[in-house]
Amino acid sequence: MSNVNLTDVIAPAFYPVHWDIIDGEHTYYDLYGGRGSTKSSFISTEIILGMMEDAEKGLFSNAAIFRKVGNTLRDSVYEQIEWAIDTLGVSDLWESLLSPMQHIYKPTGQKILYRGLDKAKKTKSVKTSKGYIKYLWFEELDEFAGIEEIRTVQQSVLRGGSKFVVFKSFNPPISKNNWANTYVNEPRGDSYRHKSDYTTVSPEWLGQQFIDDAEYLKQTNERAYNHEYLGLAVGLGTNIFDLIEIRRITDEEIETYQSIYQGQDWGWFPDPKAFIRLAYVPNKQQVVLLDELGGCKIKNSTMAEQIKQKGYNDYIISCGVDEEESIVDFKDAGLPARRAIVTPGSRKYTFEWLQCRTIVIDPLRTPRAYKEIINYEHEVDANGEVIADYPDGKDHWIDAIRYATSPLSMRRGHSA
């Protein structure tokens, strides 16, 4: 590690945060911003450095890293810690384990633990046999249920030591009223708040393709650029979809579209089956709804026949993954059906991708999708705070739209 220059590992925007941690000025470090800001890289570096420096001082410190969904840990924070260990040139000093998932500092046995937070009460089992957990990291903060859930974890984990370092990192949700956005705007003396974006990072670290993608989005959809790359909360309130264009869509216009996508959400009663056909216009960042089919108590074979009668067996149909047998029914009926691209955390990601595109709707062509979209809002708790989750129910054609566009929305890389 003596041959590694930290200026080659930590972006200049994070130098003040680094020195604040060294000086022990704060307990809580809330780092938020856009994609490519390297905030996760910074945090992983600080945890590895901090634990090793603690060991040199005779302090047996450990770390615990949380994400809301447990099966997202392996490909996100675990890999990020692996990156930090390798970049700092100390791979020979650390042991990487997957079962259970942890990293162990070989000279002392200090551990980095990884946990999904299905229920906050489960954190009572997060303990180490030696020392205490000094470093705590909540990645993708906005995915958690709220600050109460975070406090429950902190109360369970932050014990047995005199000094703690707690990181919370996230890309700000699109809604200004989201609890995580509200949280970082509340003044608190023991917290260091730091906002960053890719413009403060060396282009060589990000690569030319990343810069080109950012500049393209800036030119074609400034709102999406501001949200995704600059980390700005550009939403207007509780409405989930703000960018809506309601107008007449003619047959002649439909004939001009070439990028056609289709989605199918399953149901029976009271939830309906919902099929959507749409076009995507990349140079305008528009999702144009062309047609919809579906309803309650419709058999799969009947639904398939309706789709074929419309001639909509000409493009792939991305289907909800909750009913594999229904996808098989569609295939048996001669439809090009396949699983939509669904991964842990993809519900949030596909929603936010849609929120940054203009959805063009003709209520005469897609009346049920139109009704769902204009009425779809974030729920509010008893204190008037906006709940971060996307409501489940009365969103069947919306889900079909998410499935249809999943080959587009899920094409993106992971957030920094």
C-alpha positions in Angstrom: 0.0 0.0 0.0 3.0 2.3 0.4 3.3 2.6 -3.3 -0.4 3.7 -3.8 -1.0 7.5 -4.0 -4.4 8.2 -2.4 -4.9 11.0 -4.9 -5.1 8.3 -7.5 -7.9 6.5 -5.6 -9.9 9.4 -4.1 -11.5 12.0 -6.3 -10.6 15.7 -5.3 -14.2 16.4 -4.3 -13.8 14.0 -1.4 -10.5 15.3 0.0 -12.3 17.4 2.6 -14.5 14.5 3.7 -11.4 12.3 4.0 -9.6 14.8 6.3 -12.8 15.2 8.3 -12.9 11.5 8.9 -9.1 11.5 9.8 -9.7 14.3 12.3 -12.8 12.5 13.8 -15.0 15.6 13.4 -18.3 13.8 12.7 -20.0 10.5 13.2 -22.4 10.5 10.3 -21.3 11.0 6.7 -24.2 11.4 4.2 -22.9 11.2 0.7 -25.3 11.7 -2.2 -25.2 12.7 -5.8 -25.4 11.5 -9.4 -24.1 8.5 -11.3 -20.3 8.4 -11.7 -19.5 10.6 -8.7 -17.4 7.8 -7.1 -19.0 8.1 -3.7 -19.2 4.4 -3.2 -15.6 4.0 -4.3 -14.6 6.6 -1.7 -16.6 4.9 1.1 -15.1 1.5 0.4 -11.6 3.0 0.4 -12.2 4.7 3.7 -13.4 1.6 5.4 -10.4 -0.5 4.3 -8.0 2.2 5.2 -9.7 2.9 8.5 -9.7 -0.7 9.6 -6.1 -1.2 8.8 -5.0 2.0 10.5 -7.0 1.1 13.5 -5.2 -2.2 13.7 -1.9 -0.4 13.7 -3.1 1.5 16.7 -4.2 -1.6 18.5 -7.9 -0.9 18.0 -9.9 -3.9 16.9 -12.6 -2.3 14.7 -15.0 -4.1 12.4 -17.5 -3.0 9.7 -21.1 -3.8 8.7 -22.6 -2.9 5.3 -26.3 -2.9 4.7 -28.6 -2.9 1.6 -32.3 -3.2 1.8 -32.4 -6.3 -0.4 -29.9 -9.0 0.6 -29.3 -10.5 -2.8 -28.1 -7.2 -4.1 -25.1 -7.3 -1.8 -22.9 -9.6 -3.9 -22.8 -7.5 -7.1 -22.7 -4.1 -5.4 -21.1 -3.4 -2.1 -19.2 -6.7 -1.8 -17.6 -6.1 -5.2 -16.9 -2.5 -4.3 -14.9 -3.5 -1.2 -13.1 -6.0 -3.4 -12.2 -3.1 -5.7 -10.9 -1.1 -2.8 -8.7 -3.9 -1.5 -7.3 -4.5 -5.0 -6.8 -0.8 -5.8 -5.0 -0.2 -2.5 -2.6 -3.1 -3.2 -3.5 -5.1 -0.1 -5.1 -8.2 -1.6 -2.6 -10.4 0.2 -3.8 -9.1 3.6 -7.5 -9.7 3.1 -9.5 -12.9 2.8 -12.7 -12.8 0.7 -15.5 -15.2 1.7 -19.0 -15.7 0.2 -20.5 -18.1 2.6 -21.0 -16.4 4.9 -20.4 -13.2 2.9 -17.5 -11.3 4.6 -14.0 -9.9 4.3 -11.4 -10.7 6.9 -8.2 -8.8 7.6 -5.7 -11.6 8.0 -3.2 -10.0 10.4 -5.9 -9.4 13.1 -9.1 -11.2 12.1 -11.1 -7.9 11.8 -14.3 -8.5 9.7 -16.5 -6.7 7.3 -20.0 -8.1 7.5 -22.8 -7.8 4.9 -26.5 -7.9 5.6 -29.8 -7.4 3.8 -32.4 -5.6 5.8 -35.6 -7.6 5.4 -36.6 -6.5 8.9 -34.7 -4.0 11.0 -35.0 -6.2 14.1 -32.7 -8.8 12.4 -29.8 -6.5 13.1 -29.7 -7.7 16.7 -27.8 -10.7 15.3 -25.0 -8.5 13.7 -22.2 -9.0 16.1 -18.5 -9.8 16.1 -16.7 -12.1 18.6 -13.9 -9.6 19.0 -13.8 -5.8 19.1 -16.8 -3.7 18.0 -18.4 -2.5 14.8 -17.0 1.0 14.2 -17.8 1.4 10.5 -21.4 1.2 9.3 -22.5 1.8 5.7 -26.0 2.0 4.3 -25.8 1.8 0.5 -28.8 3.1 -1.6 -30.3 4.8 1.4 -33.5 5.7 -0.3 -34.4 2.0 -0.8 -34.9 1.6 3.0 -38.3 2.2 4.5 -37.4 5.4 6.3 -35.2 7.0 8.9 -36.9 5.1 11.6 -35.6 1.8 10.1 -32.1 3.3 9.8 -32.2 4.4 13.5 -33.2 0.8 14.5 -30.1 -0.6 12.9 -27.9 2.1 14.4 -29.2 1.5 17.9 -28.5 -2.2 17.5 -25.1 -2.1 15.9 -23.4 1.0 17.3 -22.4 -0.4 20.6 -19.2 -1.1 22.6 -17.0 1.7 21.2 -16.2 5.3 21.7 -16.0 6.4 18.1 -18.1 5.4 15.1 -18.2 6.3 11.4 -21.5 5.8 9.7 -21.8 6.3 5.9 -25.1 6.7 4.1 -24.9 6.9 0.3 -27.6 7.2 -2.4 -28.5 8.8 -5.7 -31.3 11.3 -4.8 -34.8 10.0 -5.8 -36.6 12.1 -8.4 -39.2 13.3 -5.9 -38.1 16.3 -3.7 -40.4 15.0 -1.0 -38.8 11.6 -0.8 -37.7 10.9 2.8 -34.0 10.5 1.9 -34.0 13.9 0.2 -35.7 15.5 3.1 -33.3 13.8 5.6 -30.1 15.3 4.0 -31.6 18.7 4.1 -32.3 18.7 7.8 -29.5 20.4 9.8 -27.6 18.1 12.2 -24.4 19.0 14.0 -23.0 15.4 14.1 -23.5 14.9 10.4 -21.3 15.8 7.4 -23.4 16.2 4.2 -21.6 16.0 0.9 -23.1 16.2 -2.6 -21.1 15.2 -5.7 -21.4 14.4 -9.4 -19.3 13.1 -12.2 -18.0 16.5 -13.3 -15.6 16.5 -10.3 -14.1 13.2 -11.3 -11.2 12.7 -13.7 -12.6 11.7 -17.1 -9.9 9.1 -17.3 -11.5 7.3 -14.3 -14.9 7.3 -15.9 -14.0 6.5 -19.6 -15.0 8.4 -22.7 -18.2 6.3 -23.2 -19.5 7.4 -19.8 -18.9 11.1 -20.7 -20.4 10.7 -24.2 -23.6 9.1 -22.7 -23.9 11.9 -20.1 -23.5 14.6 -22.8 -26.0 12.9 -25.1 -28.6 12.8 -22.4 -27.9 16.4 -21.5 -28.6 17.4 -25.1 -31.7 15.2 -25.5 -33.3 15.2 -22.1 -31.9 17.7 -19.7 -34.3 16.7 -16.9 -33.2 13.1 -17.0 -29.6 14.4 -17.1 -30.1 16.6 -14.1 -31.5 13.7 -12.1 -29.3 10.8 -13.2 -25.9 12.5 -13.6 -26.1 15.6 -11.4 -28.2 13.9 -8.7 -30.9 16.6 -8.5 -34.4 15.9 -7.2 -36.3 17.2 -10.2 -39.8 15.9 -9.3 -42.6 18.2 -8.5 -44.4 16.4 -5.7 -46.4 13.2 -5.1 -47.2 12.7 -8.8 -45.0 9.8 -9.9 -45.2 10.7 -13.6 -44.7 14.4 -14.3 -43.6 14.2 -17.9 -46.8 13.4 -19.7 -47.9 14.6 -23.2 -51.6 14.0 -23.8 -52.6 14.3 -27.5 -54.0 12.6 -30.5 -51.9 9.9 -32.1 -52.8 9.2 -35.7 -52.5 6.0 -37.7 -50.1 7.8 -40.0 -47.8 8.7 -37.1 -47.8 5.1 -35.8 -46.6 3.8 -39.2 -43.5 5.9 -38.9 -42.3 4.2 -35.7 -39.6 1.6 -35.9 -38.6 0.9 -32.3 -41.6 -1.1 -31.1 -41.8 -2.7 -27.6 -44.5 -4.8 -26.0 -45.2 -5.8 -22.4 -47.6 -8.2 -20.6 -48.6 -8.1 -17.0 -50.5 -11.2 -15.7 -53.7 -11.2 -13.7 -57.2 -12.7 -13.5 -59.5 -11.1 -11.0 -59.7 -8.5 -9.5 -56.3 -7.8 -11.1 -56.6 -7.7 -14.9 -54.3 -9.0 -17.5 -52.7 -6.0 -19.1 -50.9 -5.8 -22.5 -49.3 -2.7 -23.9 -47.7 -1.9 -27.3 -45.5 1.2 -27.4 -42.8 3.0 -29.4 -39.6 4.5 -28.1 -38.2 7.6 -29.8 -34.6 7.9 -28.5 -33.7 11.3 -30.0 -36.7 12.8 -28.1 -36.6 10.5 -25.1 -40.2 9.7 -25.6 -42.3 6.6 -24.8 -45.3 6.6 -27.1 -48.2 4.4 -26.1 -49.8 2.8 -29.2 -52.4 0.3 -28.0 -53.5 -1.7 -25.0 -55.4 -5.0 -24.5 -56.6 -6.9 -21.5 -59.2 -7.1 -18.7 -60.4 -9.4 -15.9 -61.1 -13.1 -16.2 -59.4 -13.5 -19.6 -57.8 -16.8 -20.2 -54.2 -16.9 -21.5 -55.3 -18.5 -24.7 -57.9 -15.8 -25.3 -55.4 -13.1 -24.5 -53.0 -14.7 -27.0 -55.6 -14.8 -29.7 -56.5 -11.1 -29.2 -52.9 -10.2 -29.6 -52.5 -12.3 -32.8 -55.7 -10.8 -34.2 -54.2 -7.4 -33.8 -51.1 -8.6 -35.6 -49.0 -7.9 -32.5 -47.1 -11.2 -32.8 -44.5 -9.2 -34.9 -42.4 -8.0 -31.9 -41.1 -9.6 -28.7 -43.5 -9.5 -25.7 -41.7 -8.9 -22.4 -43.8 -10.6 -19.7 -44.0 -10.4 -15.9 -41.8 -13.2 -14.4 -44.3 -14.1 -11.7 -46.1 -16.6 -13.9 -43.7 -18.8 -15.8 -46.5 -21.1 -16.9 -48.4 -18.2 -18.5 -45.3 -17.3 -20.5 -45.2 -20.9 -21.7 -48.9 -20.6 -22.7 -48.1 -17.6 -24.9 -45.2 -19.4 -26.5 -47.4 -22.4 -27.2 -49.8 -20.1 -28.9 -47.1 -18.9 -31.2 -46.3 -15.6 -29.6 -42.7 -14.4 -29.1 -43.0 -14.1 -25.4 -40.1 -14.0 -23.0 -39.3 -12.9 -19.4 -39.0 -9.2 -18.8 -35.5 -8.2 -17.5 -36.1 -8.2 -13.8 -33.4 -8.1 -11.2 -33.2 -7.1 -7.5 -33.9 -3.4 -7.3 -35.2 -3.2 -10.9 -38.7 -2.1 -9.9 -37.3 1.2 -8.6 -34.8 1.5 -11.5 -37.4 1.0 -14.2 -39.8 3.4 -12.6 -37.2 6.1 -12.4 -36.1 5.5 -16.0 -39.7 6.0 -17.1 -40.1 9.1 -14.9 -37.3 10.8 -16.8 -38.9 10.2 -20.2 -41.9 11.9 -21.7 -44.8 9.5 -21.9 -47.1 10.3 -24.9 -50.6 9.2 -24.4 -53.8 9.2 -26.5 -56.6 8.5 -24.1 -58.7 7.1 -27.0 -56.1 4.5 -27.8 -54.9 3.5 -24.3 -57.6 4.7 -21.8 -56.7 2.3 -19.0 -53.0 3.1 -19.2 -53.9 6.8 -19.3 -56.1 6.5 -16.2 -53.4 4.6 -14.2 -50.6 7.0 -15.2 -52.4 10.3 -14.4 -53.7 9.0 -11.1 -50.5 7.2 -9.9 -49.0 9.0 -6.9 -46.7 8.3 -4.0 -48.5 7.5 -0.8 -48.3 9.7 2.3 -47.9 8.5 5.9 -49.7 9.8 8.9 -47.2 12.6 9.4 -47.7 13.9 5.8 -44.3 12.5 4.7 -44.1 11.0 1.2 -43.5 7.2 1.3 -40.6 6.3 -1.0 -42.0 3.0 -2.4 -44.0 2.9 -5.6 -47.6 1.8 -4.7 -48.6 -1.7 -5.7 -52.1 -1.9 -7.2 -53.9 0.0 -9.9 -50.7 -0.1 -11.9 -51.2 -3.1 -14.2 -50.7 -1.3 -17.5 -47.9 0.7 -15.9 -46.2 -2.6 -15.1 -46.7 -3.7 -18.6 -45.0 -0.5 -19.8 -42.1 -1.2 -17.4 -41.7 -4.8 -18.7 -41.9 -3.6 -22.3 -39.2 -1.0 -21.8 -37.0 -3.2 -19.6 -34.6 -4.0 -22.5 -33.9 -0.2 -22.6 -34.0 0.8 -18.9 -32.0 -2.2 -17.7 -29.3 -1.7 -20.3 -27.6 0.9 -18.0 -24.7 0.2 -15.7 -24.6 0.2 -11.9 -24.7 3.5 -10.0 -21.6 4.7 -8.4 
